[in-house]
């Protein structure tokens, strides 16, 4: 997605060979116009999939998801990172390990919002090691919902997440795929943008 | 805002005399179409205020804020509830006490995204005791930004937050104001919806 790639080129900050900071438009400060276009792009790529729900995780997944939901006309559910202890029997949960923060989070959603009749689009801001997406897929499986695909704003193509998810048979659509952050330069993988890599 | 009030009437669940659960469209599952209309309503009420930034707090403030930002064409900043310890000198912070969860959270934003030239619209999903809004206003003051107003999706008019903020001189616009949740029934304050109560 050219608009997004240009935004990353302009405003992304390479902190190390593995860390790209985009908190000027995605993770902390949010650019609503860009989110709208991102939502439109997700909607266009998944519009024939019969999506009934979008599933994401707080907090940075919410803005792109709600814009995709606006255009696909489906509700968004965001998984919370902490369990509500009073509701433990009414939740689907999974554990997500963050390599960046080096901590595990329990993520969960209320059972009543997802069931076997749902076709779910999982959306997240970043795909690195794939832990968050795998956790969300896990929750969808608990609910016996079908996973129609995974929409990612920025994929770090040099980490394993995309490969793992595609090998598991998921259709992964990443709007920007980064091949390398070496020497402080963002290099994009342009060949397969928008395609499912088998 | 009639659409919102009808949605609360239909889908809101009164858990006690002080707790209204709206996690089917606002706090957990999100209705993007409704969020779009909420954003439009905020934009229309504050459009003559010269807003340059919207300031909110993760996670439930993000969806209405990003829709308001879309229509006011300004960026949204969401305060995080946990400090990034490596960035401590680059953050504006404040402490927010949650009466519901009975815990204090440090909230913070990166200094570079707010300054004395900004006119800020603070948006949040709920206004009860006003702690979150006061914390966000505190952060805006640290940045010497001007606070143009406070937009609230649902105000619990029977709690003190709205009164405190209005007495401090803030323009508070609540799209639905609840007068009472007694006996399991949601009663709305209809007289002053959309008006600044002096």
Interface residues (C-beta under 8 A of the other chain):
Chain A: X23 X24 X25 X28 X29 X30 X31 X32 X33 X35 X36 X58 X59 X62 X63 X65 X66 X67 X69 X70 X73 X74 X75 X76 X77 X78 X80 X109 X110 X113
Chain B: X23 X24 X25 X28 X29 X30 X31 X32 X33 X35 X36 X58 X59 X62 X63 X65 X66 X67 X69 X70 X73 X74 X75 X76 X77 X78 X80 X109 X110 X113
